[in-house]
Amino acid sequence: MRQEGILKHFGAALLIAVVFYVVGFAWIQHQREGNGPWQITFRTDASGTPAITIAQPKLKIIESVSFPRGHAGPNISRTVEFGQDPPDLPFGEMIYHDPTFLPGTVTLRLFGHEVELIPRTLSIDHKEYPWNSKDLIVP
């Protein structure tokens, strides 16, 4: 009889632990993915002059950066999402990608410039630019 009482207590404790784990995991996962990833549209004009448009809809961020001294293939237009898996880029190189809590941090090297996206600010060559400046940024 005494052993059955102990087993009931251990079973109840195990059930409570599993419920807390499942609920906690679901909440943390929602917090991690709730804002969604950065979306960058890589594009070039007919002469191959590159530019990017950075967007993060949940944070209401949209910004454009042009690289007039760079050159890539003509007429490129491709939108890339920086979620959990690192994407292939149409041009440039990814230096760092931390998708732990989206949108996370993304650092790219584009035509000799280091472009870093964090929710607080946009940084190009270690110079900070406020989000939604309404101006085309030319580093």
C-alpha positions as MATLAB code, in Angstrom:
seq = 'MRQEGILKHFGAALLIAVVFYVVGFAWIQHQREGNGPWQITFRTDASGTPAITIAQPKLKIIESVSFPRGHAGPNISRTVEFGQDPPDLPFGEMIYHDPTFLPGTVTLRLFGHEVELIPRTLSIDHKEYPWNSKDLIVP';
ca = [
       0.000    0.000    0.000;
       2.791    2.427    0.895;
       4.609    1.754   -2.374;
       1.477    2.589   -4.408;
       1.267    6.000   -2.683;
       4.890    6.790   -3.561;
       4.355    5.733   -7.188;
       1.307    8.013   -7.429;
       3.343   10.960   -6.116;
       6.212   10.265   -8.528;
       3.757    9.836  -11.415;
       2.005   13.122  -10.567;
       5.363   14.925  -10.303;
       6.470   13.472  -13.654;
       3.213   14.527  -15.314;
       3.515   18.076  -13.939;
       7.146   18.290  -15.109;
       6.239   17.136  -18.636;
       3.358   19.653  -18.871;
       5.612   22.512  -17.701;
       8.306   21.437  -20.173;
       5.935   21.323  -23.151;
       4.285   24.652  -22.299;
       7.645   26.314  -21.578;
       9.208   25.010  -24.776;
       6.268   26.216  -26.889;
       6.403   29.678  -25.271;
      10.172   30.037  -25.780;
       9.886   28.863  -29.396;
       7.158   31.448  -30.021;
       9.389   34.155  -28.514;
      12.303   33.038  -30.713;
      10.363   33.106  -33.983;
       7.653   35.686  -33.242;
       9.176   38.648  -35.102;
      10.205   36.689  -38.177;
      13.465   36.914  -40.148;
      15.214   39.732  -41.957;
      14.232   39.967  -45.624;
      16.819   41.423  -47.978;
      16.160   42.039  -51.647;
      19.417   41.922  -53.607;
      19.108   43.761  -56.900;
      21.132   45.303  -59.689;
      20.199   47.619  -62.509;
      20.928   47.035  -66.206;
      24.523   48.221  -65.802;
      25.142   45.874  -62.831;
      25.157   48.519  -60.068;
      24.145   46.649  -56.896;
      21.764   47.697  -54.129;
      19.899   46.002  -51.303;
      16.552   46.685  -49.666;
      16.331   45.533  -46.056;
      12.903   44.765  -44.604;
      11.576   43.463  -41.308;
       7.756   43.725  -41.429;
       7.010   43.040  -37.734;
       9.439   45.774  -36.628;
       8.233   48.061  -39.451;
      11.750   48.410  -40.854;
      12.552   49.175  -44.476;
      15.840   50.610  -45.687;
      17.726   50.804  -49.000;
      21.489   50.738  -49.462;
      23.255   51.303  -52.781;
      26.820   50.346  -53.707;
      27.629   52.517  -56.763;
      31.289   51.451  -56.872;
      30.387   47.748  -56.820;
      29.529   45.588  -59.803;
      27.498   42.387  -60.095;
      25.620   40.783  -62.960;
      22.920   42.875  -64.651;
      19.221   42.747  -63.750;
      19.388   40.692  -60.547;
      16.386   40.793  -58.232;
      16.131   38.185  -55.503;
      14.654   38.357  -52.005;
      16.389   36.295  -49.334;
      15.050   35.509  -45.836;
      17.557   35.075  -43.011;
      15.715   32.511  -40.883;
      17.178   29.528  -39.056;
      19.163   28.196  -42.027;
      21.834   30.395  -43.643;
      20.748   31.280  -47.196;
      22.688   31.454  -50.441;
      23.322   35.061  -51.448;
      23.148   36.375  -55.033;
      26.220   38.513  -54.290;
      28.402   39.280  -51.304;
      29.441   37.090  -48.394;
      27.777   36.281  -45.089;
      30.176   36.876  -42.191;
      27.863   36.214  -39.230;
      24.321   34.974  -38.724;
      22.683   34.603  -35.294;
      19.044   33.503  -35.622;
      18.555   32.617  -31.942;
      15.802   35.220  -31.436;
      14.553   36.445  -34.818;
      15.189   38.709  -36.581;
      18.584   38.173  -34.973;
      21.870   39.573  -36.187;
      23.168   39.351  -39.749;
      26.559   40.646  -40.882;
      27.401   40.724  -44.580;
      30.432   41.796  -46.590;
      29.201   43.520  -49.730;
      31.663   45.111  -52.158;
      34.248   45.876  -49.479;
      31.686   47.148  -46.948;
      30.602   45.438  -43.739;
      26.820   45.678  -43.354;
      25.354   44.601  -40.001;
      21.640   44.267  -39.298;
      20.451   44.257  -35.712;
      16.979   45.292  -34.532;
      18.370   48.388  -32.816;
      20.257   49.855  -35.785;
      21.837   49.370  -39.191;
      25.623   49.517  -39.171;
      27.733   49.976  -42.300;
      31.502   49.917  -41.828;
      30.911   50.401  -38.072;
      28.910   53.597  -38.655;
      25.346   53.430  -37.337;
      22.319   54.553  -39.349;
      18.835   54.828  -37.835;
      16.192   52.559  -39.300;
      13.620   54.117  -41.640;
      15.726   57.158  -42.399;
      13.759   57.552  -45.683;
      17.046   58.232  -47.489;
      19.004   55.942  -49.774;
      22.198   55.069  -47.914;
      25.376   55.132  -50.020;
      28.455   53.988  -48.070;
];
